[in-house]
Amino acid sequence: MNDSIARRGPVLTTKQAAEYVGLKPQTLRVMKCEGAGPKSFKQGRLNVYYPVDLDVWLAERLVMG
């Protein structure tokens, strides 16, 4: 799947992304700072996430756990 195609569409804020993956927003922020969180990028002053990146991150965690 082409990354540019997969990453089109809405983005999720940290709060929305945390709900999506079943974590608290602060936990997701800490994981991001530690380099252990899902791929994100800055949109203005917000860190935002594409759902496809969250899905990949969750799948990797399932394999490792």
mmCIF file as gemmi writes it, N, C-alpha and C atoms, coordinates in Angstrom:
data_model
loop_
_atom_site.group_PDB
_atom_site.id
_atom_site.type_symbol
_atom_site.label_atom_id
_atom_site.label_alt_id
_atom_site.label_comp_id
_atom_site.label_asym_id
_atom_site.label_entity_id
_atom_site.label_seq_id
_atom_site.pdbx_PDB_ins_code
_atom_site.Cartn_x
_atom_site.Cartn_y
_atom_site.Cartn_z
_atom_site.occupancy
_atom_site.B_iso_or_equiv
_atom_site.pdbx_formal_charge
_atom_site.auth_seq_id
_atom_site.auth_asym_id
_atom_site.pdbx_PDB_model_num
ATOM 1 N N . MET Axp A 1 ? 0.845 -1.179 0 1 0 ? 1 A 1
ATOM 2 C CA . MET Axp A 1 ? 0 0 0 1 0 ? 1 A 1
ATOM 3 C C . MET Axp A 1 ? 0.888 1.238 0 1 0 ? 1 A 1
ATOM 4 N N . ASN Axp A 2 ? 0.577 2.181 -0.826 1 0 ? 2 A 1
ATOM 5 C CA . ASN Axp A 2 ? 1.341 3.413 -0.93 1 0 ? 2 A 1
ATOM 6 C C . ASN Axp A 2 ? 1.116 4.269 0.311 1 0 ? 2 A 1
ATOM 7 N N . ASP Axp A 3 ? 2.227 4.697 0.978 1 0 ? 3 A 1
ATOM 8 C CA . ASP Axp A 3 ? 2.112 5.478 2.209 1 0 ? 3 A 1
ATOM 9 C C . ASP Axp A 3 ? 1.33 6.77 2.021 1 0 ? 3 A 1
ATOM 10 N N . SER Axp A 4 ? 1.505 7.442 0.886 1 0 ? 4 A 1
ATOM 11 C CA . SER Axp A 4 ? 0.808 8.714 0.693 1 0 ? 4 A 1
ATOM 12 C C . SER Axp A 4 ? -0.695 8.49 0.567 1 0 ? 4 A 1
ATOM 13 N N . ILE Axp A 5 ? -1.104 7.37 0.02 1 0 ? 5 A 1
ATOM 14 C CA . ILE Axp A 5 ? -2.526 7.064 -0.09 1 0 ? 5 A 1
ATOM 15 C C . ILE Axp A 5 ? -3.079 6.649 1.274 1 0 ? 5 A 1
ATOM 16 N N . ALA Axp A 6 ? -2.334 5.84 1.999 1 0 ? 6 A 1
ATOM 17 C CA . ALA Axp A 6 ? -2.792 5.344 3.293 1 0 ? 6 A 1
ATOM 18 C C . ALA Axp A 6 ? -2.948 6.473 4.306 1 0 ? 6 A 1
ATOM 19 N N . ARG Axp A 7 ? -2.198 7.522 4.143 1 0 ? 7 A 1
ATOM 20 C CA . ARG Axp A 7 ? -2.213 8.587 5.129 1 0 ? 7 A 1
ATOM 21 C C . ARG Axp A 7 ? -3.11 9.762 4.738 1 0 ? 7 A 1
ATOM 22 N N . ARG Axp A 8 ? -3.984 9.557 3.801 1 0 ? 8 A 1
ATOM 23 C CA . ARG Axp A 8 ? -4.951 10.601 3.472 1 0 ? 8 A 1
ATOM 24 C C . ARG Axp A 8 ? -6.125 10.494 4.424 1 0 ? 8 A 1
ATOM 25 N N . GLY Axp A 9 ? -6.79 11.585 4.617 1 0 ? 9 A 1
ATOM 26 C CA . GLY Axp A 9 ? -7.983 11.544 5.451 1 0 ? 9 A 1
ATOM 27 C C . GLY Axp A 9 ? -7.773 12.249 6.77 1 0 ? 9 A 1
ATOM 28 N N . PRO Axp A 10 ? -8.687 12.041 7.688 1 0 ? 10 A 1
ATOM 29 C CA . PRO Axp A 10 ? -8.641 12.759 8.954 1 0 ? 10 A 1
ATOM 30 C C . PRO Axp A 10 ? -7.475 12.312 9.823 1 0 ? 10 A 1
ATOM 31 N N . VAL Axp A 11 ? -7.021 13.214 10.654 1 0 ? 11 A 1
ATOM 32 C CA . VAL Axp A 11 ? -5.999 12.902 11.643 1 0 ? 11 A 1
ATOM 33 C C . VAL Axp A 11 ? -6.643 12.969 13.016 1 0 ? 11 A 1
ATOM 34 N N . LEU Axp A 12 ? -6.027 12.303 13.968 1 0 ? 12 A 1
ATOM 35 C CA . LEU Axp A 12 ? -6.54 12.267 15.327 1 0 ? 12 A 1
ATOM 36 C C . LEU Axp A 12 ? -5.636 13.062 16.252 1 0 ? 12 A 1
ATOM 37 N N . THR Axp A 13 ? -6.23 13.794 17.179 1 0 ? 13 A 1
ATOM 38 C CA . THR Axp A 13 ? -5.463 14.488 18.205 1 0 ? 13 A 1
ATOM 39 C C . THR Axp A 13 ? -4.922 13.455 19.182 1 0 ? 13 A 1
ATOM 40 N N . THR Axp A 14 ? -4.077 13.89 20.092 1 0 ? 14 A 1
ATOM 41 C CA . THR Axp A 14 ? -3.541 12.968 21.096 1 0 ? 14 A 1
ATOM 42 C C . THR Axp A 14 ? -4.67 12.341 21.91 1 0 ? 14 A 1
ATOM 43 N N . LYS Axp A 15 ? -5.652 13.129 22.29 1 0 ? 15 A 1
ATOM 44 C CA . LYS Axp A 15 ? -6.78 12.598 23.066 1 0 ? 15 A 1
ATOM 45 C C . LYS Axp A 15 ? -7.547 11.549 22.263 1 0 ? 15 A 1
ATOM 46 N N . GLN Axp A 16 ? -7.819 11.84 21.002 1 0 ? 16 A 1
ATOM 47 C CA . GLN Axp A 16 ? -8.538 10.898 20.154 1 0 ? 16 A 1
ATOM 48 C C . GLN Axp A 16 ? -7.711 9.641 19.891 1 0 ? 16 A 1
ATOM 49 N N . ALA Axp A 17 ? -6.411 9.829 19.653 1 0 ? 17 A 1
ATOM 50 C CA . ALA Axp A 17 ? -5.526 8.695 19.389 1 0 ? 17 A 1
ATOM 51 C C . ALA Axp A 17 ? -5.423 7.791 20.616 1 0 ? 17 A 1
ATOM 52 N N . ALA Axp A 18 ? -5.35 8.4 21.788 1 0 ? 18 A 1
ATOM 53 C CA . ALA Axp A 18 ? -5.269 7.617 23.023 1 0 ? 18 A 1
ATOM 54 C C . ALA Axp A 18 ? -6.531 6.776 23.196 1 0 ? 18 A 1
ATOM 55 N N . GLU Axp A 19 ? -7.667 7.357 22.918 1 0 ? 19 A 1
ATOM 56 C CA . GLU Axp A 19 ? -8.923 6.605 23.007 1 0 ? 19 A 1
ATOM 57 C C . GLU Axp A 19 ? -8.931 5.469 21.981 1 0 ? 19 A 1
ATOM 58 N N . TYR Axp A 20 ? -8.428 5.743 20.798 1 0 ? 20 A 1
ATOM 59 C CA . TYR Axp A 20 ? -8.374 4.756 19.711 1 0 ? 20 A 1
ATOM 60 C C . TYR Axp A 20 ? -7.561 3.526 20.114 1 0 ? 20 A 1
ATOM 61 N N . VAL Axp A 21 ? -6.425 3.76 20.803 1 0 ? 21 A 1
ATOM 62 C CA . VAL Axp A 21 ? -5.542 2.642 21.16 1 0 ? 21 A 1
ATOM 63 C C . VAL Axp A 21 ? -5.78 2.129 22.581 1 0 ? 21 A 1
ATOM 64 N N . GLY Axp A 22 ? -6.693 2.763 23.314 1 0 ? 22 A 1
ATOM 65 C CA . GLY Axp A 22 ? -7.028 2.279 24.646 1 0 ? 22 A 1
ATOM 66 C C . GLY Axp A 22 ? -6.085 2.712 25.744 1 0 ? 22 A 1
ATOM 67 N N . LEU Axp A 23 ? -5.48 3.883 25.578 1 0 ? 23 A 1
ATOM 68 C CA . LEU Axp A 23 ? -4.584 4.428 26.593 1 0 ? 23 A 1
ATOM 69 C C . LEU Axp A 23 ? -5.089 5.79 27.053 1 0 ? 23 A 1
ATOM 70 N N . LYS Axp A 24 ? -4.521 6.274 28.14 1 0 ? 24 A 1
ATOM 71 C CA . LYS Axp A 24 ? -4.816 7.635 28.575 1 0 ? 24 A 1
ATOM 72 C C . LYS Axp A 24 ? -3.929 8.586 27.762 1 0 ? 24 A 1
ATOM 73 N N . PRO Axp A 25 ? -4.418 9.803 27.497 1 0 ? 25 A 1
ATOM 74 C CA . PRO Axp A 25 ? -3.613 10.758 26.715 1 0 ? 25 A 1
ATOM 75 C C . PRO Axp A 25 ? -2.218 10.986 27.296 1 0 ? 25 A 1
ATOM 76 N N . GLN Axp A 26 ? -2.114 11.091 28.619 1 0 ? 26 A 1
ATOM 77 C CA . GLN Axp A 26 ? -0.798 11.331 29.22 1 0 ? 26 A 1
ATOM 78 C C . GLN Axp A 26 ? 0.141 10.154 28.988 1 0 ? 26 A 1
ATOM 79 N N . THR Axp A 27 ? -0.374 8.951 29.012 1 0 ? 27 A 1
ATOM 80 C CA . THR Axp A 27 ? 0.446 7.764 28.744 1 0 ? 27 A 1
ATOM 81 C C . THR Axp A 27 ? 0.987 7.822 27.318 1 0 ? 27 A 1
ATOM 82 N N . LEU Axp A 28 ? 0.146 8.209 26.382 1 0 ? 28 A 1
ATOM 83 C CA . LEU Axp A 28 ? 0.575 8.323 24.985 1 0 ? 28 A 1
ATOM 84 C C . LEU Axp A 28 ? 1.639 9.408 24.839 1 0 ? 28 A 1
ATOM 85 N N . ARG Axp A 29 ? 1.474 10.52 25.552 1 0 ? 29 A 1
ATOM 86 C CA . ARG Axp A 29 ? 2.476 11.603 25.502 1 0 ? 29 A 1
ATOM 87 C C . ARG Axp A 29 ? 3.825 11.128 26.043 1 0 ? 29 A 1
ATOM 88 N N . VAL Axp A 30 ? 3.797 10.425 27.158 1 0 ? 30 A 1
ATOM 89 C CA . VAL Axp A 30 ? 5.045 9.914 27.752 1 0 ? 30 A 1
ATOM 90 C C . VAL Axp A 30 ? 5.715 8.931 26.801 1 0 ? 30 A 1
ATOM 91 N N . MET Axp A 31 ? 4.925 8.034 26.213 1 0 ? 31 A 1
ATOM 92 C CA . MET Axp A 31 ? 5.491 7.062 25.274 1 0 ? 31 A 1
ATOM 93 C C . MET Axp A 31 ? 6.113 7.772 24.076 1 0 ? 31 A 1
ATOM 94 N N . LYS Axp A 32 ? 5.485 8.844 23.607 1 0 ? 32 A 1
ATOM 95 C CA . LYS Axp A 32 ? 6.034 9.61 22.49 1 0 ? 32 A 1
ATOM 96 C C . LYS Axp A 32 ? 7.393 10.193 22.87 1 0 ? 32 A 1
ATOM 97 N N . CYS Axp A 33 ? 7.482 10.779 24.061 1 0 ? 33 A 1
ATOM 98 C CA . CYS Axp A 33 ? 8.743 11.368 24.531 1 0 ? 33 A 1
ATOM 99 C C . CYS Axp A 33 ? 9.839 10.314 24.669 1 0 ? 33 A 1
ATOM 100 N N . GLU Axp A 34 ? 9.458 9.111 25.034 1 0 ? 34 A 1
ATOM 101 C CA . GLU Axp A 34 ? 10.424 8.02 25.194 1 0 ? 34 A 1
ATOM 102 C C . GLU Axp A 34 ? 10.763 7.345 23.871 1 0 ? 34 A 1
ATOM 103 N N . GLY Axp A 35 ? 10.08 7.735 22.806 1 0 ? 35 A 1
ATOM 104 C CA . GLY Axp A 35 ? 10.325 7.129 21.502 1 0 ? 35 A 1
ATOM 105 C C . GLY Axp A 35 ? 9.647 5.78 21.329 1 0 ? 35 A 1
ATOM 106 N N . ALA Axp A 36 ? 8.704 5.462 22.21 1 0 ? 36 A 1
ATOM 107 C CA . ALA Axp A 36 ? 8.041 4.165 22.166 1 0 ? 36 A 1
ATOM 108 C C . ALA Axp A 36 ? 6.623 4.252 21.611 1 0 ? 36 A 1
ATOM 109 N N . GLY Axp A 37 ? 6.165 5.426 21.303 1 0 ? 37 A 1
ATOM 110 C CA . GLY Axp A 37 ? 4.794 5.601 20.841 1 0 ? 37 A 1
ATOM 111 C C . GLY Axp A 37 ? 4.664 5.464 19.344 1 0 ? 37 A 1
ATOM 112 N N . PRO Axp A 38 ? 3.436 5.57 18.867 1 0 ? 38 A 1
ATOM 113 C CA . PRO Axp A 38 ? 3.181 5.484 17.423 1 0 ? 38 A 1
ATOM 114 C C . PRO Axp A 38 ? 3.693 6.715 16.689 1 0 ? 38 A 1
ATOM 115 N N . LYS Axp A 39 ? 3.821 6.589 15.392 1 0 ? 39 A 1
ATOM 116 C CA . LYS Axp A 39 ? 4.276 7.686 14.547 1 0 ? 39 A 1
ATOM 117 C C . LYS Axp A 39 ? 3.281 8.843 14.633 1 0 ? 39 A 1
ATOM 118 N N . SER Axp A 40 ? 3.803 10.052 14.805 1 0 ? 40 A 1
ATOM 119 C CA . SER Axp A 40 ? 2.955 11.242 14.862 1 0 ? 40 A 1
ATOM 120 C C . SER Axp A 40 ? 3.674 12.373 14.134 1 0 ? 40 A 1
ATOM 121 N N . PHE Axp A 41 ? 2.97 13.463 13.947 1 0 ? 41 A 1
ATOM 122 C CA . PHE Axp A 41 ? 3.594 14.651 13.361 1 0 ? 41 A 1
ATOM 123 C C . PHE Axp A 41 ? 2.906 15.887 13.896 1 0 ? 41 A 1
ATOM 124 N N . LYS Axp A 42 ? 3.552 17.03 13.722 1 0 ? 42 A 1
ATOM 125 C CA . LYS Axp A 42 ? 3.016 18.286 14.207 1 0 ? 42 A 1
ATOM 126 C C . LYS Axp A 42 ? 2.093 18.893 13.162 1 0 ? 42 A 1
ATOM 127 N N . GLN Axp A 43 ? 0.952 19.342 13.624 1 0 ? 43 A 1
ATOM 128 C CA . GLN Axp A 43 ? 0.034 20.109 12.791 1 0 ? 43 A 1
ATOM 129 C C . GLN Axp A 43 ? -0.268 21.361 13.613 1 0 ? 43 A 1
ATOM 130 N N . GLY Axp A 44 ? 0.416 22.439 13.256 1 0 ? 44 A 1
ATOM 131 C CA . GLY Axp A 44 ? 0.353 23.62 14.104 1 0 ? 44 A 1
ATOM 132 C C . GLY Axp A 44 ? 1.059 23.316 15.405 1 0 ? 44 A 1
ATOM 133 N N . ARG Axp A 45 ? 0.372 23.495 16.512 1 0 ? 45 A 1
ATOM 134 C CA . ARG Axp A 45 ? 0.987 23.195 17.813 1 0 ? 45 A 1
ATOM 135 C C . ARG Axp A 45 ? 0.593 21.82 18.347 1 0 ? 45 A 1
ATOM 136 N N . LEU Axp A 46 ? -0.233 21.108 17.61 1 0 ? 46 A 1
ATOM 137 C CA . LEU Axp A 46 ? -0.717 19.806 18.06 1 0 ? 46 A 1
ATOM 138 C C . LEU Axp A 46 ? 0.098 18.656 17.478 1 0 ? 46 A 1
ATOM 139 N N . ASN Axp A 47 ? 0.251 17.609 18.264 1 0 ? 47 A 1
ATOM 140 C CA . ASN Axp A 47 ? 0.739 16.333 17.735 1 0 ? 47 A 1
ATOM 141 C C . ASN Axp A 47 ? -0.486 15.592 17.245 1 0 ? 47 A 1
ATOM 142 N N . VAL Axp A 48 ? -0.427 15.112 16.022 1 0 ? 48 A 1
ATOM 143 C CA . VAL Axp A 48 ? -1.567 14.389 15.459 1 0 ? 48 A 1
ATOM 144 C C . VAL Axp A 48 ? -1.111 13.045 14.903 1 0 ? 48 A 1
ATOM 145 N N . TYR Axp A 49 ? -2.074 12.161 14.746 1 0 ? 49 A 1
ATOM 146 C CA . TYR Axp A 49 ? -1.81 10.78 14.364 1 0 ? 49 A 1
ATOM 147 C C . TYR Axp A 49 ? -2.751 10.369 13.243 1 0 ? 49 A 1
ATOM 148 N N . TYR Axp A 50 ? -2.236 9.587 12.312 1 0 ? 50 A 1
ATOM 149 C CA . TYR Axp A 50 ? -3.091 8.957 11.303 1 0 ? 50 A 1
ATOM 150 C C . TYR Axp A 50 ? -3.544 7.612 11.857 1 0 ? 50 A 1
ATOM 151 N N . PRO Axp A 51 ? -4.813 7.269 11.704 1 0 ? 51 A 1
ATOM 152 C CA . PRO Axp A 51 ? -5.285 5.97 12.185 1 0 ? 51 A 1
ATOM 153 C C . PRO Axp A 51 ? -4.477 4.79 11.647 1 0 ? 51 A 1
ATOM 154 N N . VAL Axp A 52 ? -4.02 4.861 10.413 1 0 ? 52 A 1
ATOM 155 C CA . VAL Axp A 52 ? -3.244 3.751 9.84 1 0 ? 52 A 1
ATOM 156 C C . VAL Axp A 52 ? -1.937 3.549 10.613 1 0 ? 52 A 1
ATOM 157 N N . ASP Axp A 53 ? -1.312 4.634 11.076 1 0 ? 53 A 1
ATOM 158 C CA . ASP Axp A 53 ? -0.085 4.506 11.867 1 0 ? 53 A 1
ATOM 159 C C . ASP Axp A 53 ? -0.373 3.904 13.238 1 0 ? 53 A 1
ATOM 160 N N . LEU Axp A 54 ? -1.522 4.242 13.795 1 0 ? 54 A 1
ATOM 161 C CA . LEU Axp A 54 ? -1.917 3.654 15.079 1 0 ? 54 A 1
ATOM 162 C C . LEU Axp A 54 ? -2.161 2.159 14.924 1 0 ? 54 A 1
ATOM 163 N N . ASP Axp A 55 ? -2.787 1.765 13.822 1 0 ? 55 A 1
ATOM 164 C CA . ASP Axp A 55 ? -3.034 0.341 13.567 1 0 ? 55 A 1
ATOM 165 C C . ASP Axp A 55 ? -1.727 -0.435 13.444 1 0 ? 55 A 1
ATOM 166 N N . VAL Axp A 56 ? -0.76 0.136 12.727 1 0 ? 56 A 1
ATOM 167 C CA . VAL Axp A 56 ? 0.548 -0.516 12.563 1 0 ? 56 A 1
ATOM 168 C C . VAL Axp A 56 ? 1.238 -0.65 13.916 1 0 ? 56 A 1
ATOM 169 N N . TRP Axp A 57 ? 1.205 0.412 14.711 1 0 ? 57 A 1
ATOM 170 C CA . TRP Axp A 57 ? 1.837 0.399 16.028 1 0 ? 57 A 1
ATOM 171 C C . TRP Axp A 57 ? 1.192 -0.652 16.93 1 0 ? 57 A 1
ATOM 172 N N . LEU Axp A 58 ? -0.128 -0.721 16.92 1 0 ? 58 A 1
ATOM 173 C CA . LEU Axp A 58 ? -0.819 -1.724 17.725 1 0 ? 58 A 1
ATOM 174 C C . LEU Axp A 58 ? -0.457 -3.146 17.279 1 0 ? 58 A 1
ATOM 175 N N . ALA Axp A 59 ? -0.387 -3.368 15.979 1 0 ? 59 A 1
ATOM 176 C CA . ALA Axp A 59 ? -0.032 -4.691 15.461 1 0 ? 59 A 1
ATOM 177 C C . ALA Axp A 59 ? 1.385 -5.076 15.88 1 0 ? 59 A 1
ATOM 178 N N . GLU Axp A 60 ? 2.3 -4.114 15.859 1 0 ? 60 A 1
ATOM 179 C CA . GLU Axp A 60 ? 3.685 -4.397 16.298 1 0 ? 60 A 1
ATOM 180 C C . GLU Axp A 60 ? 3.727 -4.751 17.775 1 0 ? 60 A 1
ATOM 181 N N . ARG Axp A 61 ? 2.932 -4.08 18.566 1 0 ? 61 A 1
ATOM 182 C CA . ARG Axp A 61 ? 2.899 -4.366 20.015 1 0 ? 61 A 1
ATOM 183 C C . ARG Axp A 61 ? 2.329 -5.762 20.276 1 0 ? 61 A 1
ATOM 184 N N . LEU Axp A 62 ? 1.375 -6.212 19.487 1 0 ? 62 A 1
ATOM 185 C CA . LEU Axp A 62 ? 0.807 -7.537 19.65 1 0 ? 62 A 1
ATOM 186 C C . LEU Axp A 62 ? 1.838 -8.616 19.349 1 0 ? 62 A 1
ATOM 187 N N . VAL Axp A 63 ? 2.665 -8.372 18.327 1 0 ? 63 A 1
ATOM 188 C CA . VAL Axp A 63 ? 3.686 -9.34 17.953 1 0 ? 63 A 1
ATOM 189 C C . VAL Axp A 63 ? 4.757 -9.416 19.038 1 0 ? 63 A 1
ATOM 190 N N . MET Axp A 64 ? 5.149 -8.259 19.599 1 0 ? 64 A 1
ATOM 191 C CA . MET Axp A 64 ? 6.203 -8.217 20.596 1 0 ? 64 A 1
ATOM 192 C C . MET Axp A 64 ? 5.718 -8.781 21.937 1 0 ? 64 A 1
ATOM 193 N N . GLY Axp A 65 ? 4.453 -8.61 22.258 1 0 ? 65 A 1
ATOM 194 C CA . GLY Axp A 65 ? 3.923 -9.017 23.57 1 0 ? 65 A 1
ATOM 195 C C . GLY Axp A 65 ? 3.514 -10.396 23.534 1 0 ? 65 A 1
